Amino acid sequence: MNVELENIKKGDYVISTHGEPSLVVKTTKVRVYNHKVLEVKLNDGTILEISPGHPIGPNSIKFDSLKKGFKLDGRTVESV
């Protein structure tokens, strides 16, 4: 079942990049102005388009700190 991003809530399950269910533990809404999006290409062809300050991964690093060669979910960042 597809659900719009704004309708995902705590307690829902979403499919991870590995195709496994992952429990949503927190959601927040942030008002943004002059919103920017970074594009990151991974070695398996995946293209991610995410806000630069969005936390990712188990250490919650910011999306804009990714660099070429960084490992993300077992894949390698090819370009940012």
C-alpha beads as a LAMMPS data file, in Angstrom:
LAMMPS data file: protein, C-alpha beads

80 atoms
79 bonds

1 atom types
1 bond types

-500.0 500.0 xlo xhi
-500.0 500.0 ylo yhi
-500.0 500.0 zlo zhi

Masses

1 110.0

Atoms # bond

1 1 1 0.000 0.000 0.000
2 1 1 1.368 3.437 -0.922
3 1 1 0.946 6.254 1.598
4 1 1 1.709 9.919 1.011
5 1 1 4.740 11.077 2.976
6 1 1 2.740 13.596 5.020
7 1 1 0.429 10.774 6.193
8 1 1 3.186 8.581 7.700
9 1 1 3.002 8.548 11.510
10 1 1 4.738 7.072 14.527
11 1 1 4.025 3.348 14.770
12 1 1 3.713 2.869 11.010
13 1 1 6.072 0.604 9.129
14 1 1 7.899 1.715 6.000
15 1 1 10.062 -0.324 3.661
16 1 1 13.797 0.277 4.132
17 1 1 16.299 0.493 1.301
18 1 1 16.964 -3.219 1.906
19 1 1 13.300 -4.053 1.333
20 1 1 12.680 -4.854 5.003
21 1 1 9.955 -3.281 7.178
22 1 1 11.222 -0.525 9.455
23 1 1 9.234 0.969 12.351
24 1 1 8.674 4.730 12.302
25 1 1 9.685 5.954 15.760
26 1 1 9.289 9.699 15.232
27 1 1 7.987 12.183 12.693
28 1 1 8.263 15.949 12.665
29 1 1 7.101 18.753 10.442
30 1 1 9.416 21.650 9.781
31 1 1 8.415 24.809 7.969
32 1 1 11.024 25.650 5.368
33 1 1 11.697 28.668 3.204
34 1 1 13.794 28.692 0.021
35 1 1 13.964 24.909 0.284
36 1 1 16.940 23.224 -1.337
37 1 1 17.393 19.560 -2.232
38 1 1 20.643 17.645 -2.697
39 1 1 20.958 14.809 -5.174
40 1 1 23.200 11.893 -4.228
41 1 1 23.910 9.037 -6.642
42 1 1 24.815 5.607 -5.261
43 1 1 26.832 2.859 -6.950
44 1 1 23.726 0.714 -7.509
45 1 1 22.039 3.454 -9.552
46 1 1 19.861 4.755 -6.718
47 1 1 19.382 8.515 -6.719
48 1 1 18.463 10.167 -3.423
49 1 1 16.960 13.656 -3.323
50 1 1 16.844 14.890 0.259
51 1 1 17.102 18.163 2.183
52 1 1 20.732 18.986 3.037
53 1 1 20.117 19.072 6.804
54 1 1 18.083 15.850 6.938
55 1 1 19.611 13.312 9.361
56 1 1 20.326 9.876 7.913
57 1 1 21.725 6.577 9.099
58 1 1 22.170 5.210 12.598
59 1 1 24.469 8.099 13.600
60 1 1 22.058 10.735 12.249
61 1 1 24.703 12.467 10.168
62 1 1 23.383 15.259 7.975
63 1 1 22.705 14.490 4.315
64 1 1 24.944 17.349 3.184
65 1 1 27.965 15.776 4.904
66 1 1 27.978 12.829 2.470
67 1 1 31.011 12.692 0.202
68 1 1 32.089 10.497 -2.698
69 1 1 33.170 7.091 -1.370
70 1 1 31.001 7.268 1.788
71 1 1 29.242 3.989 2.620
72 1 1 25.475 4.225 3.041
73 1 1 23.402 1.110 3.715
74 1 1 26.064 -1.087 2.129
75 1 1 26.259 1.086 -0.986
76 1 1 28.830 3.664 -1.994
77 1 1 28.184 7.336 -2.737
78 1 1 29.340 8.082 -6.288
79 1 1 28.439 11.776 -6.467
80 1 1 26.812 14.562 -4.487

Bonds

1 1 1 2
2 1 2 3
3 1 3 4
4 1 4 5
5 1 5 6
6 1 6 7
7 1 7 8
8 1 8 9
9 1 9 10
10 1 10 11
11 1 11 12
12 1 12 13
13 1 13 14
14 1 14 15
15 1 15 16
16 1 16 17
17 1 17 18
18 1 18 19
19 1 19 20
20 1 20 21
21 1 21 22
22 1 22 23
23 1 23 24
24 1 24 25
25 1 25 26
26 1 26 27
27 1 27 28
28 1 28 29
29 1 29 30
30 1 30 31
31 1 31 32
32 1 32 33
33 1 33 34
34 1 34 35
35 1 35 36
36 1 36 37
37 1 37 38
38 1 38 39
39 1 39 40
40 1 40 41
41 1 41 42
42 1 42 43
43 1 43 44
44 1 44 45
45 1 45 46
46 1 46 47
47 1 47 48
48 1 48 49
49 1 49 50
50 1 50 51
51 1 51 52
52 1 52 53
53 1 53 54
54 1 54 55
55 1 55 56
56 1 56 57
57 1 57 58
58 1 58 59
59 1 59 60
60 1 60 61
61 1 61 62
62 1 62 63
63 1 63 64
64 1 64 65
65 1 65 66
66 1 66 67
67 1 67 68
68 1 68 69
69 1 69 70
70 1 70 71
71 1 71 72
72 1 72 73
73 1 73 74
74 1 74 75
75 1 75 76
76 1 76 77
77 1 77 78
78 1 78 79
79 1 79 80
